[in-house]
Amino acid sequence: MTELDPVTAPGDPIAEPIAMPAVAAPPRKSRAGVFFFGAFSGCLVVFGGVFLFVVLIMAMANDDATTRGDVFGDKVAIIPIEGEIFGSREAIDALHRYARNSSVKAIIVRINSPGGAIAPSQEIYEEIRSVHARSGKPIIASLDSVAASGGYYIASACDRIVANPGSITGSIGVILQWMETKDLLAWAKVKPQTITSGAMKAAGSPYEDLTDAQRAYFQSIVTQLHSQFVRAVAAGRKGKLSEADVSRIADGRVFTGEQALELKLVDQLGNLDDAIRVAGKLGGIKGRPGTIYPKRRTRGFFDALTSGDSDTETAISRILTRRPRFLFQW
């Protein structure tokens, strides 16, 4: 109150005014704390949403998929090599990617292949050794149903080979094969004509008989490629097999996983999970390792139209026109 209210006693004509004490307004509570808490919470929500969005975008754009374990923890990468080997680009790209990935502590090359072309098998072999030397990451081979010839060539580059007891492996050798269609074309009254610049240019033509000189020429190449195979396996299995040891069993025979273990072609028996545990241990991962692997690329309509290696094309070309191919193949 800011004024004096007159108060009169009964019977008093005039009374002295009595001042009533002023009542103070209650102090207002500060809302600064509530404001800053709300602002901080809002920022957390916004940044959390942005972070989640970025993670999702990266996951969608990534070429890899995590099968188990912490997405952000240490992992074992699995690179599949399946079917006939006629290219090396995908496997090499995956090796490079996992070598750069700091969360990948070890790499498994999971092989289910009877082998294939020589140069791609050699390229993958060399890149495995190179990646291991540069990154220091252990690289383990896990053999599926078949890891023969070129498939075993690749496996021999790895630090350790794990095979199932019934895996078919080995087949250390070279094969050169083609279909001679001379009589078929004669029956169809088709007569191919060939002009060459030298006696060996048409060697292996499906339209002509193979001469003794041409056969000796091809045999010398097969022998030289076989020698490369033996040396590569001995280098990859250094300390376990000598070149002489490899030569004794390098006649094209295949072996079961159990036989291969006795011959020291593999290091232990086990399945993919066993290989993952070995890789995790060698990579210094504690507990059960998480795994990551390349997403499977689906073959689209455009690929079918533009690819030159369709099943139909391959079958026809092999029968009628394809020249001999030197293969590390079972």
N, C-alpha and C positions, 0 to 999 in steps of 0.2 A: 504494500500500500504506500502511496506517495503523498496522501493528504491526511490531515488530522480530522477525525470525525468527532463532532461535539457529542458528549454524553452528559446528560443531566440527571441528577439524582432527584427523586420525588420530593417536591416541596421546595427545592432550591430554585430561586428565580433564574439564576444564571450560574452555571458551573464552569469550572475551568476545563478546557478541553484536555482529554487524556490521549496521548499518542499510543497507537497500537503498533506493536513490532511488525516490521515487513517480513514476509515469508519468501525465502529465496527459491527460484525455480530449480528443479532437479537437474544435475549436469547431464548433458547429452553424451551417450556412448559413442566412441569413435568406431566408424565402419571401415577404416583403412585395412584392417586385417582381413575382413570378409572380402573386400575388393581384391586385394592381392591374392588371396587363396583362390577366388573364382577365376581371376586372370591366369594364374599359374595352372589351374586345372584345365582351363580352356586351351592353353598352349600345349599341355601334354596331350590332350585329345587330338588337336590339330596335327602336331608332330608325329604322334603315334599313327594317325591315319595316313599321313604322307609316307612314313617309313613302311607301313604295311603295303601301301600301293606300290612303292618302289620294289619291295621284295617280290611282290606278285608279278610285276612286269619283268624283273630279272629272271624269275623262275620260268615265266612263259617263254622268254627269249633264250633261255639256256638250252644247250644241247644235251644236258645230262639230267638224270633222274636219280633221286635218292631212294633206295629201297628200304633201308632201316637205319636207325641211329639218329643222332642229333644232326640236323641240317647244317648247323654251324660248327659241329665238332670235327675231330679227326676221323678220317675215313680211309677205306681201302677202295680203290677204283678197279672196276672190272671191265676189261676190253674183250668183247667177243670176236672170235674169228671163226666163222661158220661157212660151211660149204666149200666149193672149189675156190682156190685162191687165184684170181685173175687180176687183182688190183691191190694196191697197198695204201692208197691215199687216206681212207677212213681210219685205218689202224694207226698210221703215222700221225695224223692230226690228233687223234685221241691221246696218243703217247705224249705229244707236245703239250696238249692242254693240261693233262694231269701232272706233267713235270712242273708246270708253272703254278699249279694250284697248291697253295701252302697248306690247305686242310687235308690234302691227299698225302698220306705218309707211306703208302706202298701201292703197287699196281699188280693186278692179276691179269694174265692173258689167258682167257678161257677158250680152249681150242676144240673145235668139233669139225675137223676137215680131213679129207683124204689127200690134201696137197693140191698142187696145181702148177701154174706157170713158175718158171725158175726165177726170173728177175724180181717179181713182187715178193716171193718168199725170201729172197736175199735182202731186199730192201727193208722188210720188216725186221728180219734178224739183225741187220746192222743198226737199225734205229733203236731197237731194244738195248743193245750194248752201249750205244752212244748216250741214250737218255739216262741209263743207269750211271754211266761215268760222269755225266754233267750234273745230275741232280743228287746222286747218292741214294736215291730211293730204291729199295729192294723190288725186284720184279719177279713174280712167281708164275710159273705155267701150271694151269689146271687142265688136265686132259679129260675130255668128255668121252663119248662113245668111240670116236676115231680121232687120232692125231698122228697120221701116218705121212711118210715122205715129206713133202713141203710143210705139213703140219708139225712134224717132229723137228724139221730143220729150224722152224721158228722157236719151238719149245727149248731147243738146246741152247739158245742165247740167254735164257733166263737164269736167275741165280739159283732157283730150286724148282724141281718138277714134281708135281703131285699127280698121280694117276689112280684111277679106279682099278680094282683088281681085274676087271674085264675090259678095260680100255684097250683098243687095238692101236698099236703104235709101231715105230720102227719104219720098215720099208725104206731103208736108206739106199737109194738108187735112182737111176734116170731111165725114163722110157721115151722112145720116139716111135710114133705110130701114125699111120694114115690109111685111108681106104683107096685101094687101086680100082678105078672104075673103067679101065680100058675095055674089058670084055663087055661090060654093061653098055657102054656107049656104042661099041661095034654092033651089039644086038639091036640097039635102037637106030642104027645106021647114022650115027653122029660121029664125025671124024674131026677131032680138034687138031689145030695146026699150031706149032710152036717154033719161034725163031729166037735164038739166044746168042749172046756175045761170047759164051764160053761153055766148055763141056759140063761144068757143074752148076750152071745157072738154073737148069730145069731139073736138077736132082730132086727126087721126091715128088715129081709131078704125078698126080693121080691118073694121068692119061698115058703114061709110058712105063715100061718095065724098068726096074732098078738094075743098073749095071754093077758089075763087081767093083769097079773103081768108085762108083757112087756109094755103094754099101760101105766100103772101107773108109771113105771120107766121112760118112755119118757116124760110123763106129768110133772114129778118132775124136769127134766132138762129144759123143756120149761119154767116152772114157774120161775126157778132160773135165766135163761137168761133174762126173761122179767123183773125181778127185777133189773138186771144190767142195762137194757135199761132205766128204769124209773129213777134210781139213776143218771145215766150219764146226762140225759136231765135236771134234777133238778140242778145238779152241774153246767152244762153249762149255764143254765138260772137263776143262783143264783141272788136273788133280784127281779126277775120277776115272777118266778113260784116256789112253794114249791114242795116237793116230793108228798104231798097229792094232790096238784093241778094237777100234771102230772098223778098220778094214776087214777084220775077221768076220764081222756080222753084217757087213754092208753089201749083201748080195740080193737085196730086195725083199728079204723075209720080213714078215710082220710078227709081232710078239704081243702077248697079253700084258696087262700091267704087272702081273706077278712075275712073268718071265723077264720083263724089262727091268724090274727091280733087281733081280738076280744078276743081270748083265750090266747093272749100273747105268742104264739108259735113263732111269728115273730115280728120284731120291726117296720117295715114300709113297705108300698107298693111302688113298683117302678121296673124299668127294670134294665138292666145291666149298662146303662149310669148313672142312679141314684146311683147305688152301687159304681160306679167309683168316682162319685163326693163325696159321703160319705167317701170313703176310702181316697181320696185325702185330704179332710178336716181334717180327723182324723190323717193323716200322716203328716200334716203341709205343704202340697204342695200348693203354691199360683197359682191361675189360673187353667186352664184346665189341668188335669194330663196327662202325657204320659202313655202309657200302654205297657206292655211286657208280653208275654205268651210263654209256651213251644211249640216248633215246633212239629207239629203232626207227629208221627212216622208212616211211611207207612209199611204195612205188605207185606213182600217179599215172593218170592217163597220158600225160605229155611224155613221161619217161618211156612208156610202152611204145609210143609212136616214134620217138627219136633214138632209142637205144638200139645198138647193133648187136646185142647179145641175147636176144630173146630165144626161148627154147626152140621155136619153129625154125628161126634163121640158123641157129647153131646146128641143129640136126641136119638140115638140108645142106648147109655149107660143108659140114664134115663129110657127108656122103659124096658130094659131087665136086666141090671145088677147093676145099681147104687143103693147104700144104701141110707137111709134117710139122708138129710142134714138139719141142723138147720140154719134158715135164718132170718135175719132182712130184709124182703122183702114184698113188696105189691103185 
